[in-house]
Amino acid sequence: MYEHFFQCPYCWENISMLLDASVANQTYIEDCEICCNPIELRTQFVDRELISFTANSIEQ
């Protein structure tokens, strides 16, 4: 697992999430631990090294 810190696209608080480095490309939804809004996370790992990360708000 890989801990990554980033800013929530809703409340702008700095938060962290554990990312699974064993899967090369992932897209999934996690709720912000502060404001509870859903965040779309996209990750890309190469040799278990994070090379791309985005955290976007979900249009409702």
C-alpha positions in Angstrom: 0.0 0.0 0.0 1.1 3.5 -0.7 -0.1 6.6 1.3 -0.8 9.6 -0.8 -1.6 13.1 0.4 -3.7 15.5 -1.7 -6.3 18.3 -1.6 -10.0 17.4 -1.6 -11.7 19.0 -4.7 -14.7 20.0 -2.6 -13.5 21.3 0.8 -9.9 21.9 -0.2 -8.6 20.2 3.0 -5.4 18.1 2.8 -6.3 14.5 3.2 -4.5 11.2 2.6 -5.6 7.8 1.2 -4.0 4.5 0.9 -3.5 3.4 -2.7 -2.9 -0.1 -3.9 0.4 -0.1 -5.8 0.0 -3.7 -6.9 -2.5 -2.6 -9.6 -1.0 -0.6 -12.4 -4.0 1.5 -13.4 -7.1 2.2 -11.3 -10.1 4.4 -11.3 -12.4 4.3 -8.3 -14.6 6.4 -6.0 -13.7 7.2 -2.3 -15.4 9.7 0.0 -13.5 12.6 1.5 -12.8 11.8 5.2 -13.6 15.5 6.0 -16.6 16.5 4.0 -17.8 13.0 2.9 -18.2 14.0 -0.8 -17.3 11.4 -3.4 -14.0 11.8 -5.1 -13.0 10.1 -8.4 -9.4 8.8 -8.0 -7.3 7.8 -10.9 -3.9 6.3 -10.3 -1.1 4.9 -12.4 1.8 2.9 -11.1 4.9 1.6 -12.8 7.1 -0.8 -10.9 5.0 0.1 -7.8 6.0 3.7 -8.2 3.2 6.3 -8.5 3.6 8.1 -11.7 0.1 9.7 -12.2 -2.6 10.7 -9.7 -5.8 12.7 -10.1 -8.6 13.5 -7.7 -11.7 15.0 -9.2 -15.2 15.9 -8.0 -18.1 13.9 -9.2 -20.7 15.8 -11.2 -24.1 15.3 -9.7 
